[in-house]
Amino acid sequence: MDEKATPPAPARAGEAQQLSAIVVMGVAGCGKSAVGEALAEALGAVFVEGDRLHPPENVARMASGEPLTDTLRAGWLDAIGQRIAGSVAGRQSVVAACSALKRSYRDRLRGFCADIVFVYLEIDRETARQRVGQRQGHFMPASLVDSQFAILETPAPDERALTLEGTGRVSDIVTGTVGLLGGKSL
């Protein structure tokens, strides 16, 4: 597994890092859902599938080949953020799958839980198109992959984020992620 970031630093200098929320992010087809679900299981955390929180209007728009605007994503991001915050407030660790393509989207999620760690699954455009094209029963068509890459802002060095190669086996990505997090329990 190829990792491009150091483990996230503690929220406050001198304090032991307590992880309670992870968002697995990236473009469509990167493996967010599969990795997120397996990571949640490995860490004993709740899993939140972001795609299931899209309102019907967003799903219909994407299914027809139209990308979402920032405005259309806002309520969806809030729904994910509320699920994360609810889990953390209930002292339950959480792993969510959410594209979180722009920094402003990640900032919006951090508004619900400041200490989210983002795990960015990096893949190339062709792999994303191929994977999305092979999915059965998903609303996101391969024709929207380019629109995701067009707005993608990879996590900056000042964000609590890991960048991982998203083309490996799910089990390897999960093992690597847990290792990079330093074995910290959620």
C-alpha positions in Angstrom: 0.0 0.0 0.0 1.3 3.5 -0.9 0.7 6.1 1.8 1.5 9.7 1.1 0.8 11.3 4.5 2.0 10.9 8.0 -0.5 9.9 10.7 -2.8 12.7 11.8 -1.5 14.8 14.7 -3.4 15.0 18.0 -6.1 17.6 18.1 -4.1 19.5 20.8 -0.4 19.3 21.4 0.6 17.2 24.3 -2.7 15.2 24.5 -3.1 11.6 23.5 -5.0 11.3 20.3 -8.5 10.1 20.7 -10.1 9.1 17.4 -13.8 9.0 17.2 -14.7 9.9 13.6 -13.2 8.9 10.2 -14.5 9.9 6.8 -13.3 7.7 3.9 -13.3 10.0 0.9 -12.6 10.2 -2.8 -14.1 10.2 -6.2 -16.8 7.7 -7.3 -15.4 4.2 -7.7 -12.4 4.7 -5.3 -13.8 2.2 -2.8 -15.1 4.5 -0.1 -18.0 2.2 0.8 -16.1 -1.1 0.8 -13.2 0.3 2.7 -15.4 2.3 5.1 -17.5 -0.6 6.0 -14.5 -2.9 6.5 -12.7 -0.2 8.5 -15.7 0.3 10.8 -15.9 -3.4 11.4 -12.2 -3.6 12.2 -12.4 -0.7 14.6 -15.8 -1.6 16.2 -17.3 1.6 14.9 -20.7 2.5 13.4 -20.6 2.7 9.6 -22.5 5.6 7.8 -23.0 5.1 4.1 -23.2 8.6 2.7 -24.8 7.6 -0.5 -27.9 6.5 1.4 -28.4 10.0 2.8 -28.8 11.7 -0.5 -32.3 13.1 -0.9 -34.3 11.6 -3.8 -33.9 14.8 -5.9 -30.1 14.4 -5.8 -30.2 10.8 -6.7 -32.5 11.5 -9.6 -30.3 14.3 -10.8 -27.1 12.2 -10.7 -28.9 9.2 -12.3 -29.8 11.4 -15.2 -26.2 12.3 -15.7 -26.2 15.8 -14.0 -23.6 16.6 -11.4 -24.6 18.1 -8.1 -23.9 21.7 -7.3 -22.4 22.9 -4.0 -25.9 24.0 -3.0 -27.4 20.6 -3.7 -24.6 18.9 -1.7 -25.1 21.1 1.4 -28.1 19.3 2.9 -26.5 15.9 2.1 -23.2 16.9 3.8 -25.3 18.2 6.8 -27.1 14.8 7.0 -23.8 13.0 7.1 -22.3 15.5 9.6 -25.4 15.1 11.9 -25.0 11.3 11.8 -21.3 11.6 12.7 -22.0 14.1 15.5 -24.8 11.9 16.9 -22.6 8.9 17.1 -19.8 10.9 18.7 -22.2 12.5 21.2 -23.4 9.0 22.1 -19.8 7.9 22.7 -19.9 5.6 19.6 -17.0 5.8 17.1 -18.0 6.2 13.5 -16.6 5.7 10.0 -18.5 7.4 7.2 -18.2 7.0 3.4 -18.5 10.4 1.8 -16.8 11.8 -1.4 -15.9 15.1 0.5 -14.3 16.3 -2.7 -13.7 19.9 -1.8 -12.0 21.4 1.2 -15.2 23.4 1.9 -17.1 20.1 2.1 -14.6 18.7 4.6 -14.8 21.9 6.5 -18.6 21.6 6.6 -18.3 18.1 8.0 -15.7 19.3 10.6 -18.3 21.8 11.7 -20.1 18.8 13.2 -17.0 17.1 14.6 -13.8 19.0 14.6 -11.5 16.0 15.0 -12.6 14.0 12.0 -9.7 12.2 10.3 -10.1 11.9 6.5 -8.8 8.9 4.6 -8.5 9.9 1.0 -8.5 6.9 -1.4 -6.6 8.1 -4.5 -7.3 6.5 -7.9 -6.8 7.6 -11.5 -9.6 8.7 -13.8 -9.6 5.6 -15.9 -9.8 3.2 -13.0 -12.7 5.3 -11.6 -14.6 5.2 -14.9 -14.1 1.4 -15.2 -15.2 0.7 -11.6 -18.2 2.9 -11.8 -19.2 1.5 -15.2 -19.1 -2.1 -13.7 -21.4 -1.3 -10.7 -24.8 -2.8 -10.7 -27.8 -0.9 -9.3 -26.0 2.3 -8.3 -27.4 5.7 -9.3 -24.0 7.2 -10.2 -23.2 6.8 -13.9 -19.7 6.6 -15.2 -20.4 9.8 -17.2 -20.1 11.8 -14.0 -16.6 10.6 -13.1 -15.0 13.5 -14.9 -17.1 16.0 -13.1 -15.8 14.6 -9.8 -12.2 14.9 -10.8 -12.9 18.5 -12.0 -13.9 19.6 -8.5 -11.5 17.4 -6.5 -9.3 19.2 -4.0 -7.0 16.7 -2.4 -6.5 17.2 1.3 -4.0 19.8 2.2 -1.1 19.2 4.6 -2.8 21.2 7.3 -5.9 18.8 7.2 -6.1 15.7 9.4 -5.9 13.3 6.5 -4.2 10.3 5.1 -3.8 9.7 1.4 -3.8 6.1 0.4 -3.6 4.3 -3.0 -7.2 3.1 -3.6 -6.5 0.3 -6.0 -5.3 -2.2 -3.5 -7.3 -4.9 -1.8 -9.7 -3.6 0.8 -8.2 -5.7 3.5 -4.7 -4.2 2.8 -6.1 -0.7 2.8 -7.8 -1.3 6.1 -4.7 -2.8 7.7 -2.6 0.0 6.4 -5.0 2.6 7.6 -5.2 1.1 11.1 -1.4 1.0 11.1 -1.0 4.6 10.0 -3.5 5.7 12.7 -1.0 4.2 15.2 -3.4 1.5 16.4 -5.4 4.2 18.2 -8.9 2.9 18.9 -11.8 4.9 17.9 
